[in-house]
Structure formats: structure tokens, C-alpha cells
Amino acid sequence: QLKYWLCAVSAILITLTVKAQNPLITNQFTADPSARVFNGRVYVYPSHDIKATPGHGRAGWFVMEDYHVFSSANLTDWTDHGMIVSQTRVPWADPASYSMWAPDCILRNGKYYFYFPTTTKPDSVGGRGHFAVGVAVADAPTGPFKPEETPIKGVLGIDPNVFMDDDGQAYLYWSQGNIYGAKLKSNMLEIEDGVKTLSDLPTKGLKEGPYMYKYKGTYYLTYPHVENKIERLEYATSKSPLGPFKFTGVIMDENPTGCWTNHHSIIEFKGQHYLFYHSNDLSPSFDKNRSIRADSLFFNTDGTIKKVVPTFR
Ligand code: FUB
């Protein structure tokens, strides 16, 4: 009898202490994880860091030519569903730019809309390309995704994040030094007039990688912010998706490994909130080859977020 109870108690303790294995993906470098729950399964759309080789990408900088999608039913066992979008298959992208930075994906009316930034082809008068945001559409979360012919008009920048409000209105957020937001039209491919600069955030330092999360009627605009050398995940709150926002706190302090970027998303899965973010576990000496991670996130009863401490071994 005693032996039975000891086994039962230890089984419960083991279940409670099971953690996501960080880093989550070990078959390649991954960064900027946008996690989503589709049909009870977690899908992560990260960036894909690779190493520069002669003639391919800039040594010492981010080198990214495509995206993979990964999924998991338990946050421990991950499936790599392979490449979904690459710079050579996007009609307007410069295939020599290796700048397929942080993406996001959302489900609407049975279609999966994948948003990604990359550099446009140099224009016909010899001007330089610039960062723009494109969309690729699929019938399943793993694709095949078909990129649109042109980028979204009026969106210049990086790190698109798409948010669907309870009333069915979708919003697009992105960054370019500061954070911007606009309503998306119902086709999910164009924005409405009236881009808003969400400049009521702390004004000093770079802010990027926006991720909007709604919890108990409050809009949480979460974002990496760098004042010194390393990004810290912060959040601001509002009663409206386009603000005004009030700086509220820090979600995660500066990365202790020296990886200067961080980039995140938040999901609720099986009754628990998780923060997905990145560090450079698989590349300690070069912080542009990153790896995605996840840890539990908790809200306090007053709606503030408890700081997430990364589980480094
Ligand atoms: O991955 C390239 C860039 O680094 C992202 O777009 C930023 O958010 C930062 O993580």
C-alpha cells in the first residue's frame, strides 16, 4: 500500500516538474519564435539563422534565406515540417539579401496568413532595396504557402505581428526603430489608412519585435527594448489595441549569455501561459546564430506579468 502511494506521489511530482527542453530545436539555428495554437497543437514560426558563406550573406551579421515551421503536441517533441517560404520564391524579394527576419502567422476563415519581412529588389532606377512586409497564404498551418506578388503597401519595416481581436478586427504591428500599428482589411492583405506610431512607450533606445496579447480585456503590447547593448522584453498596456499604451513592466531581463537580441511571443496552451523567446545556446561565441526557447509565464492577480527567468542549465 505504502509503495503504491509513494509511486503515485512521485509520478505527480515528476509530471508537475516536467519542463520544456531548452533550446527547443536542435537540428538548425532558430530565432524570433512566433508561437500559435492551431487545432490544439502548438506551431512555431521562427526565423532561420544560417552561417554566411562566400557570396551568400554578410559575415558577422544575420543571414536568413528561408523559414521552416515546427509543431508539437507537448512542447517537448517537435516536428520540423520543412521549409515553407524562401527568398527565391517571393516575387518582390531580393534573393541576395538573406534578410528573412522575424515572421508571424495567423488563421482566419480557414486560411493561414504568414507575414514576413525581407528586402525588396533594388528598384529600376538603381535605388537600394528596403525592408517591406509580405504575406503568404496557405490552407494548412504547414503550407504550402503562396507568397503574394507584392509586399503590403504602406508597411516599411520589420518584425510583423498580427493580432485578431474578439470582434474579428485584425491588426498588424511592426517595427522600424519604433513600433507601428494599423488595422488590417478583412482580406488580411492590406492595411487601412491611419498607421499609428505607438510612441507613447519609453522613448530612449530601439524598440522592435512587437507582440500583441489580450488578457482579461487588457491589450498587452510586448516588445524587446535595448537601451544599452542587450535587449530586455518589456510590456505596455492599454484598453485599446492601438493605444495609448502605458509602460507597465519587464517580462524578461537582458539575456545573460550576451546574445544582444531577444524576440518573443506568448500563448496559452492547455491552461498555462508560455513565453517563447530566443538565446544563443547552440552558438555561444556568435550571437547571430540563435536558438528558440520557451518557459512558463504567469500573470499576477492585478494583471501584471511576473518576470520570466530563463531556465539555463
Ligand atoms: O532576427 C533578425 C532580427 O533580430 C529580428 O527581426 C529582430 O527582432 C531581432 O531579433
Boltz pocket constraint, residues with backbone or C-beta under 6 A from the ligand:
constraints:
  - pocket:
      binder: B
      contacts: [[A, 31], [A, 32], [A, 47], [A, 62], [A, 101], [A, 102], [A, 158], [A, 159], [A, 208], [A, 209], [A, 261], [A, 262], [A, 263]]
      max_distance: 6.0
